[in-house]
């Protein structure tokens, strides 16, 4: 069955309406109160239709999926984009597909896309113009496109089983359990992961059952154990970058979103503190879980190497995961090298701006500083 977290939806509704709605915030509240239930109901209906129209998807197996995890701003998007270029091997979710999870919906949209292309793409041009207007500011920090690969976490957004809602509302402390999934009550965790697995099966049915699912999600850093329970043969890539760069960058991005939604300063400050604390867990948890599972293949992707020599860095990831580089993909990586280096748009933020001290970060992540040589990048 289609999964919807009614308890969390009620809680989000209560939190959102507890503050006085003004301006843009009022629009967001209407989306939460009206659009989310309607869209979730529509998705649930289409989800059930899949069993009647495309029963073959139930025989699709998710084999050796690859999960790219790590702290936000550590190069996960860059690596995901580079690996998704290996289209003969990998299947990924495009942004628009994350909000239309059924096979019926995707096949309909793809058919409309083909028709639009034959007519000269009038609808496609309008959509691209809308993207440029809507995503202009966000693209300064994260590449955004309806037709580009995006984080699987958004599959759960309309089910209210995702922490992505804190991108809009500063309720991190109240909703952070969707990051700490490995610590969640087992039955609830299994329901969420089963739903996620069924989303992936549908995607493979559309893209090719023989392909490998490729996923990039910083928030999945808190559910590595749950992913291994659901996909015992999963492989992982852990992206690493100095926390002096990642933590303030993430906090700056989130603060900008929350201020745009006219949220109270008290709420924003509390969420920033909870998010900063979670950052330490994000750095440690994936490595600790993988250390307990020596049978699991995984790779470390250092941000510095990824931007300096992306072709060599990706080749090293492939070798660690036991994936051969095909000549066609190797050639594609060479062509991507210059473009990938341009990904490194530097934004320098002060730790003090968010009440963080370099000494505290160094003390709590001391062994990782030594392991990855971050001391040279101190603040």
Buried (B, 14 or more C-beta within 10 A) or exposed (E): EBBBBEEBBEBBBEBBEEBEBEEEBEEBBEEBEEEBBEBBEBBBEBBBBBEEBBEEBEEBEBBBBBBBBBBBBBBBBBBBBBBBBBBEBBBBBBBBBBBBBBBBBBBEEEEEBEEBEEEEEEBBEEBBEEBEEEBEEEBEBEBBBBBBBBBBBBBBBBBBBBBBBBBBBBBBBBBBBBBBBBBBEEEBBBBBBEBBBBBBBBBBBBBBBEBBBBBBBBBBBBBBBBBBBBBEEBBBBBBBBBBBBBBBBBBBBBBEBBEBBBBEEEBBBBBBBBBBEBBBBBBBBBBEBBEEBEEBBBBBBBBBBBBEBBBEBBBBBBEBBEBEBEEEBBEBBEEBBEEBBEBEEEEEBEBEEBEBEEEEBBEBBEEBBEEBEBEEBEB
